[in-house]
Amino acid sequence: MLQPTPASDLDRNVVETAYARWAPVYDKVCGPIFLSGRRSATSAAMQVGGRILEVGVGTGLSFGDYDGSTEIVGIDMCEPMVAKARERMASGLYPHVKDVMVMDAHELAFEDASFDCVVAQFVITLVANPERVLSECARVLRPGGEIILVNHLYSERGMLAVIERLAARPTRALGLRPEFPFGRLMAWAQNHGGVELVERRRVKPLGAYTLVRFRRIAAQAQAA
Ligand SMILES: C[S@@+](CC[C@H](N)C(=O)[O-])C[C@H]1O[C@@H](n2cnc3c(N)ncnc32)[C@H](O)[C@@H]1O
């Protein structure tokens, strides 16, 4: 296995600036590229149902993937992306979307155990401190609830791994992180102790993305 280049996590200001630039064209350019990955996460979230938090909701492209049996709250730190999501929400087409807020995923302004499910599509590799964001996601999740992530993750071997390592630095200013390894998510889960991995699977197109599901362990199960 090729170890990823030890690159630091992305800088918050770089990511915020990158997505402020992406906002006007995001739906047209990134919408189709991320479609199948995004849908794999929303479909897994629909299985959990209930009150769902979308972390890094972006322009709200996923709103149409949920139905009225859910209540969606979205947060994103990038104001121009949130403005687009609010326009979408104001269309009246998505009454299940209850609120969209400017908020940093490192400090979620929600009560403990206040969501059934937390979804982050194409976000966790971009944040300045992924472990802290994951711990915040786990904190706001009820026992038995799920964190559902979808992302391109580091390929670990072969030509793709070489390309991802080479692309790591040049793509940072675009707000991309091709060399982020799955092992880092697992290391967080093991250190956290209050979550268990329930699924890791490749999703379309061509298995380029990975869907990862962690379940919040009920307190008594954790103590046992
Ligand atoms: C690649 S976009 C994904 C948007 C959306 N989830 C989708 O699938 O279309 C990444 C989003 O994460 C947001 N983001 C990055 N770091 C964040 C943070 N620390 N807190 C909240 N949002 C963040 C960015 O502003 C951007 O809107």
The ligand as a MOL file (V3000), in Angstrom:
LIG
                    3D

  0  0  0     0  0            999 V3000
M  V30 BEGIN CTAB
M  V30 COUNTS 27 29 0 0 0
M  V30 BEGIN ATOM
M  V30 1 C -17.9640 19.6060 -2.1640 0
M  V30 2 S -19.1190 20.6350 -1.3680 0 CHG=1
M  V30 3 C -20.4240 19.4770 -1.0290 0
M  V30 4 C -21.7630 20.1400 -0.9220 0
M  V30 5 C -22.9410 19.1810 -0.7920 0
M  V30 6 N -22.8010 18.3090 0.3530 0
M  V30 7 C -23.0860 18.3630 -2.0600 0
M  V30 8 O -22.9540 17.1340 -2.0220 0
M  V30 9 O -23.3780 18.9500 -3.1200 0 CHG=-1
M  V30 10 C -18.3880 20.8320 0.2390 0
M  V30 11 C -19.1580 21.7890 1.1420 0
M  V30 12 O -18.6410 21.6790 2.4740 0
M  V30 13 C -18.6380 22.9650 3.0430 0
M  V30 14 N -17.7040 22.9900 4.1780 0
M  V30 15 C -16.3670 22.8000 4.1450 0
M  V30 16 N -15.8540 22.9190 5.3880 0
M  V30 17 C -16.8990 23.1700 6.2270 0
M  V30 18 C -17.0140 23.4000 7.6320 0
M  V30 19 N -15.9450 23.3910 8.4370 0
M  V30 20 N -18.2380 23.6270 8.1430 0
M  V30 21 C -19.3410 23.6460 7.3420 0
M  V30 22 N -19.2870 23.4540 6.0040 0
M  V30 23 C -18.0860 23.2170 5.4430 0
M  V30 24 C -18.2220 23.8650 1.8830 0
M  V30 25 O -18.5370 25.2190 2.1400 0
M  V30 26 C -19.0120 23.2560 0.7260 0
M  V30 27 O -20.2800 23.8450 0.5930 0
M  V30 END ATOM
M  V30 BEGIN BOND
M  V30 1 1 1 2
M  V30 2 1 2 3
M  V30 3 1 2 10
M  V30 4 1 3 4
M  V30 5 1 4 5
M  V30 6 1 5 6
M  V30 7 1 5 7
M  V30 8 2 7 8
M  V30 9 1 7 9
M  V30 10 1 10 11
M  V30 11 1 11 12
M  V30 12 1 11 26
M  V30 13 1 12 13
M  V30 14 1 13 14
M  V30 15 1 13 24
M  V30 16 1 14 15
M  V30 17 1 14 23
M  V30 18 2 15 16
M  V30 19 1 16 17
M  V30 20 1 17 18
M  V30 21 2 17 23
M  V30 22 1 18 19
M  V30 23 2 18 20
M  V30 24 1 20 21
M  V30 25 2 21 22
M  V30 26 1 22 23
M  V30 27 1 24 25
M  V30 28 1 24 26
M  V30 29 1 26 27
M  V30 END BOND
M  V30 END CTAB
M  END
